[in-house]
Amino acid sequence: MAGLLEGGFWERSFILPEHKRAIERQDHESKRKTKPILDTQELEQIQLVLSESFHEHKRITLRLFDEFDDVEISGIVTAIQAYRREIKMATSPGDWQWIRIVDILGVYL
């Protein structure tokens, strides 16, 4: 069906712009992912690498969950807020961001 919609006869003749946008929105929504559940060993490994980055100022790469595409961020952990379950990561000199620990899927040194 998507082949018929991509600039073909049907698109030019019979599909209203709002219907085309609805089809595109529905296609986009169908690609939405659910967050995987990490086991305790993976969670412990994540905590260990985050702590190591914080204490030894090592640059790490985080793989974060996103509903459509996973995101990777590299930097050094500069603060850990245990009660808020967040870390502060310096991604470049003078640039940082807060990251929720529950959004972390993996860590790499």
MARLOTI-114469 format. One line per field, with one value per residue: z, y, x of N, C-alpha, C in turn; residue in three letters; residue number from 1. Coordinates in pm, 1 decimal, padded with zeros to 6 digits, m for minus. Each point is the difference from the previous one (the first is absolute). Layout:
N
n.up	(Z  ...) .
n.north	(Y  ...) .
n.east	(X  ...) .
ca.up	(Z  ...) .
ca.north	(Y  ...) .
ca.east	(X  ...) .
c.up	(Z  ...) .
c.north	(Y  ...) .
c.east	(X  ...) .
residu	(ALA  ...) .
num	(NUM  ...) .
***
This chain:
109
n.up	(00000.0  00071.8  m00084.7  00022.2  00122.7  m00043.1  m00021.2  00023.8  m00087.3  00095.2  00026.6  m00125.3  m00010.5  00097.1  00039.7  00095.2  00004.0  00059.1  m00102.3  m00088.8  00066.6  m00001.0  m00126.5  m00025.7  00070.8  m00061.7  m00112.7  00035.0  00040.3  m00115.1  m00014.5  00083.5  00083.0  00063.4  00119.7  m00030.0  00064.0  00071.5  m00007.1  00117.1  m00075.1  m00095.7  00093.0  00056.8  m00123.6  m00024.7  00120.6  m00025.6  m00127.0  00042.0  00102.2  m00085.7  m00084.7  00102.5  00054.5  m00118.2  m00019.8  m00018.2  m00127.9  00001.6  m00058.4  00006.2  00003.3  m00045.4  00072.4  m00118.6  m00007.9  m00075.3  00052.3  00029.9  00106.4  m00054.4  00125.0  m00033.5  00108.7  00098.4  00088.0  00023.3  00000.4  00116.5  m00037.7  00104.5  00074.0  m00101.2  00022.0  00009.4  m00116.0  00032.2  m00132.4  00011.7  m00102.9  00033.9  m00016.1  00119.4  m00047.1  00058.2  00045.6  00054.8  00045.3  m00026.7  00114.5  00016.1  m00063.5  00086.1  m00123.6  m00014.7  00042.5  m00055.5  00030.1) .
n.north	(m00119.3  m00004.1  m00101.7  m00021.0  00027.8  m00057.5  00105.5  m00105.4  m00067.8  m00094.1  00032.6  00014.6  m00110.6  m00085.9  00023.8  00039.9  00122.3  00025.3  m00073.3  00063.4  00115.1  m00038.7  m00037.1  00111.7  00066.2  m00072.8  00018.8  00128.1  00002.9  m00067.4  00093.9  00041.2  00008.4  m00114.9  00050.8  m00052.3  m00112.9  00070.5  m00103.9  m00059.7  m00097.0  00029.0  00009.1  m00106.6  m00051.8  00047.8  m00039.3  m00112.0  00000.9  00034.0  m00083.8  m00088.0  00037.8  m00002.9  m00110.5  m00058.5  00073.2  m00118.5  00015.6  00004.5  m00100.8  00072.6  m00111.6  00100.1  m00033.9  m00016.8  00051.9  00073.3  00064.6  m00097.7  00069.2  00040.2  00012.0  00075.2  m00032.9  00087.3  m00094.4  00112.7  m00056.7  m00058.2  00012.4  m00071.9  00103.8  00064.3  m00096.1  00097.9  00012.5  00073.1  00012.5  00022.0  00053.5  00124.7  00068.1  00020.2  m00123.4  m00010.0  m00115.4  00010.6  m00121.5  m00043.2  m00058.6  00011.6  00106.3  m00039.8  m00038.9  00076.0  m00043.4  00084.2  m00058.6) .
n.east	(00081.8  00112.7  00022.5  m00126.8  00041.8  00108.9  m00075.0  m00074.8  m00069.9  m00004.7  00124.8  00029.1  m00069.9  00023.5  00122.0  m00081.5  00053.3  m00115.5  m00047.5  00078.4  m00021.3  m00127.9  00017.3  00068.2  m00093.1  m00092.2  00067.2  00015.2  m00124.9  m00011.2  00095.2  m00094.1  00104.3  00002.3  00011.7  00119.9  m00021.4  00087.9  00082.5  00007.7  00051.0  m00086.1  m00094.0  00053.5  00009.6  m00120.6  m00041.9  00065.6  m00039.7  m00122.4  00013.5  00048.3  m00092.7  m00083.9  00047.1  00011.1  m00107.8  m00057.7  00031.1  m00131.8  m00061.8  m00110.2  m00070.1  m00077.2  m00104.8  m00052.6  m00119.7  00081.8  00103.0  00085.8  00041.0  00113.3  00047.6  00104.7  00068.5  00014.9  m00028.2  m00068.0  m00120.2  m00028.1  m00124.9  00036.6  m00036.3  00058.4  00092.5  00093.7  00063.6  00105.2  m00011.9  00130.7  m00064.8  00028.0  00112.7  m00053.7  m00013.0  m00118.0  m00044.7  m00121.2  00030.0  m00123.0  00029.7  m00130.8  00050.1  00094.9  00034.0  00107.7  00119.2  00087.9  00114.9) .
ca.up	(00000.0  00005.9  m00134.7  m00072.3  00054.3  m00019.8  m00124.3  m00108.5  m00048.3  00108.4  00085.0  m00071.0  m00039.8  00093.3  00141.7  00048.8  00079.7  00140.2  00008.2  m00015.9  00128.1  00096.9  m00031.8  00041.6  00146.9  00043.8  m00029.4  00100.3  00129.0  m00000.2  00026.2  00140.9  00072.2  00144.6  00071.3  00051.1  00143.8  00021.9  00116.0  00109.1  m00035.7  m00087.9  00082.1  00081.9  m00090.0  m00029.6  00120.1  00017.5  m00098.9  00034.2  00115.9  m00046.1  m00075.6  00096.0  00089.9  m00071.1  m00111.2  m00126.5  m00099.9  m00031.4  m00094.7  00046.8  m00096.5  00068.1  m00063.1  m00063.4  m00052.6  m00142.3  m00024.9  00116.4  m00010.7  00068.5  00050.3  00059.1  00092.5  00132.1  00105.8  00093.4  00121.7  00010.5  00092.6  00029.5  00038.5  m00120.9  m00098.4  m00117.5  m00003.1  m00079.1  m00086.6  m00078.1  m00134.6  m00057.1  00094.2  00019.8  m00040.9  00080.0  00005.2  00098.9  m00063.7  00093.9  00001.5  m00055.9  m00146.5  m00047.7  m00042.4  m00000.4  00014.9  m00062.9  00033.1) .
ca.north	(00119.3  00117.0  00024.7  00074.9  00134.5  00076.3  00074.7  m00069.4  00046.5  00008.2  00115.5  00123.0  00005.9  m00032.9  00014.8  00137.4  00024.8  m00036.9  m00146.3  m00040.4  00027.9  m00098.5  m00127.1  00014.4  00001.5  m00137.1  m00077.3  00041.9  m00055.6  m00145.5  m00027.8  00028.4  m00116.3  m00004.0  m00002.6  m00133.6  m00011.8  m00049.9  m00089.3  00057.6  00000.9  00115.0  00120.0  00010.3  00039.0  00141.9  00075.4  m00009.8  00084.6  00138.9  00033.9  00007.0  00125.3  00109.4  00003.6  m00000.1  00096.2  m00071.7  00027.5  m00117.8  00020.3  m00054.5  m00025.6  00039.3  m00039.9  00096.0  m00078.3  m00029.6  m00038.5  00014.8  00113.4  m00018.9  00122.4  m00023.2  00103.4  m00039.6  00021.6  00100.7  m00001.5  m00107.3  00034.6  m00128.4  00016.9  00037.1  m00104.1  00067.7  00032.4  00117.5  m00041.3  00103.6  m00054.4  00076.9  00108.4  00097.2  m00053.5  m00115.3  m00027.4  m00095.5  m00120.8  m00090.6  m00130.6  m00100.4  00006.2  m00057.8  m00139.7  m00058.8  00090.7  m00049.3  00077.8) .
ca.east	(m00081.8  00086.9  00049.4  m00102.3  m00012.1  00122.7  00008.5  m00067.2  m00129.8  m00098.5  00028.1  m00035.1  m00139.8  m00106.4  00029.6  00004.9  00121.9  m00018.5  00001.1  00139.2  00066.3  m00048.7  00066.2  00139.6  00001.8  m00027.7  00120.9  00098.3  m00042.1  00016.3  00141.0  00026.9  00051.7  m00020.0  00127.8  00033.9  00025.4  00135.5  00012.5  00078.9  00141.0  00020.4  m00013.4  00121.1  00108.6  m00021.7  00035.6  00144.7  00067.0  m00032.2  00081.8  00138.4  00013.2  m00007.7  00115.3  00127.9  m00013.3  00012.7  m00103.6  m00080.8  m00109.0  m00127.0  m00106.7  m00123.2  m00125.2  m00089.9  m00111.1  00015.5  00139.1  00087.3  00091.1  00127.7  00061.3  00131.7  00043.4  00048.8  m00098.6  00051.5  m00082.0  m00098.8  m00107.5  m00064.1  m00140.5  m00075.0  00031.4  00052.7  00141.7  00036.0  00109.0  00067.5  00017.9  00111.0  00031.8  m00106.2  m00130.5  m00037.6  m00143.7  m00048.4  m00052.5  m00067.3  00064.8  m00091.8  00005.4  00126.0  m00009.9  00132.2  00114.5  00121.6  00120.5) .
c.up	(00000.0  m00138.7  m00082.4  00044.2  m00034.2  m00138.7  m00118.0  m00035.0  00113.0  00086.3  m00068.2  m00021.7  00113.3  00147.5  00036.3  00085.4  00146.4  00018.5  m00013.2  00130.4  00105.9  m00023.2  00044.3  00151.5  00055.0  m00023.9  00102.4  00136.6  00005.8  00028.8  00144.5  00071.8  00147.2  00065.8  00050.0  00150.6  00017.2  00121.1  00101.7  m00033.1  m00091.1  00078.5  00087.1  m00084.6  m00034.7  00119.0  00021.9  m00095.5  00026.4  00116.7  m00038.4  m00077.8  00094.7  00082.0  m00073.0  m00121.4  m00135.3  m00091.4  m00033.4  m00105.3  00055.8  m00118.6  00074.2  m00079.3  m00057.9  m00066.4  m00145.7  m00035.7  00128.1  m00028.1  00073.3  00036.2  00065.1  00092.0  00129.3  00102.9  00101.5  00128.6  m00008.1  00106.3  00027.0  00030.4  m00118.9  m00110.0  m00132.8  00011.5  m00083.7  m00080.8  m00076.8  m00137.0  m00075.7  00097.4  00005.9  m00038.7  00079.7  m00011.4  00108.4  m00073.9  00107.7  m00010.1  m00060.6  m00151.8  m00057.3  m00031.3  00002.5  00015.5  m00060.9  00040.7  m00125.8) .
c.north	(00124.6  00034.1  00079.9  00145.4  00089.7  00060.8  m00064.7  00063.3  00021.5  00123.8  00128.6  00012.5  m00009.1  00026.1  00147.2  00019.5  m00040.7  m00151.3  m00052.6  00021.5  m00100.9  m00135.7  00004.9  m00002.7  m00140.7  m00089.8  00031.0  m00061.7  m00151.7  m00040.4  00026.2  m00129.4  00006.6  m00015.4  m00141.4  00004.7  m00063.5  m00091.4  00061.2  00006.4  00119.5  00130.6  00021.8  00045.1  00149.1  00085.6  00001.6  00094.5  00147.7  00047.5  00015.2  00129.2  00119.5  00012.8  00013.9  00093.6  m00065.6  00036.5  m00131.2  00038.1  m00069.5  m00025.3  00021.5  m00043.2  00120.8  m00082.9  m00039.6  m00045.2  00016.9  00110.2  m00034.2  00135.4  m00037.8  00115.4  m00059.4  00032.3  00096.6  00007.6  m00116.3  00042.0  m00126.9  00016.9  00040.3  m00103.4  00061.5  00014.8  00125.8  m00038.3  00119.0  m00059.7  00070.1  00113.0  00105.7  m00048.1  m00127.0  m00022.2  m00102.2  m00115.8  m00086.6  m00138.7  m00107.3  00000.9  m00063.6  m00148.7  m00070.0  00107.0  m00064.9  00089.7  00043.1) .
c.east	(00085.4  00054.0  m00099.0  m00006.5  00118.4  00006.8  m00069.4  m00133.7  m00099.0  00022.1  m00043.3  m00149.3  m00100.5  00027.4  00011.0  00124.6  m00015.1  m00003.2  00142.4  00076.4  m00043.4  00066.6  00145.1  00012.6  m00022.5  00121.9  00108.1  m00032.4  00019.0  00144.6  00039.2  00040.3  m00041.5  00136.4  00028.3  00025.8  00137.3  00004.0  00096.5  00148.7  00031.5  m00007.9  00123.5  00118.9  m00010.2  00042.2  00151.3  00073.5  m00029.5  00085.7  00146.6  00025.6  00002.3  00128.8  00134.0  00000.6  00025.0  m00116.7  m00071.0  m00103.9  m00123.1  m00091.3  m00130.4  m00122.4  m00072.0  m00108.5  00017.1  00141.2  00079.7  00101.3  00128.5  00058.6  00132.2  00036.0  00051.5  m00107.6  00060.7  m00081.4  m00097.3  m00100.4  m00081.6  m00148.8  m00086.2  00017.3  00043.5  00151.4  00018.0  00123.2  00054.7  00031.9  00111.5  00030.1  m00111.6  m00138.8  m00028.3  m00150.1  m00029.8  m00064.2  m00062.9  00062.6  m00089.5  m00000.6  00125.2  m00020.3  00134.9  00106.2  00122.8  00115.1  00069.4) .
residu	(MET  ALA  GLY  LEU  LEU  GLU  GLY  GLY  PHE  TRP  GLU  ARG  SER  PHE  ILE  LEU  PRO  GLU  HIS  LYS  ARG  ALA  ILE  GLU  ARG  GLN  ASP  HIS  GLU  SER  LYS  ARG  LYS  THR  LYS  PRO  ILE  LEU  ASP  THR  GLN  GLU  LEU  GLU  GLN  ILE  GLN  LEU  VAL  LEU  SER  GLU  SER  PHE  HIS  GLU  HIS  LYS  ARG  ILE  THR  LEU  ARG  LEU  PHE  ASP  GLU  PHE  ASP  ASP  VAL  GLU  ILE  SER  GLY  ILE  VAL  THR  ALA  ILE  GLN  ALA  TYR  ARG  ARG  GLU  ILE  LYS  MET  ALA  THR  SER  PRO  GLY  ASP  TRP  GLN  TRP  ILE  ARG  ILE  VAL  ASP  ILE  LEU  GLY  VAL  TYR  LEU) .
num	(1  2  3  4  5  6  7  8  9  10  11  12  13  14  15  16  17  18  19  20  21  22  23  24  25  26  27  28  29  30  31  32  33  34  35  36  37  38  39  40  41  42  43  44  45  46  47  48  49  50  51  52  53  54  55  56  57  58  59  60  61  62  63  64  65  66  67  68  69  70  71  72  73  74  75  76  77  78  79  80  81  82  83  84  85  86  87  88  89  90  91  92  93  94  95  96  97  98  99  100  101  102  103  104  105  106  107  108  109) .
***
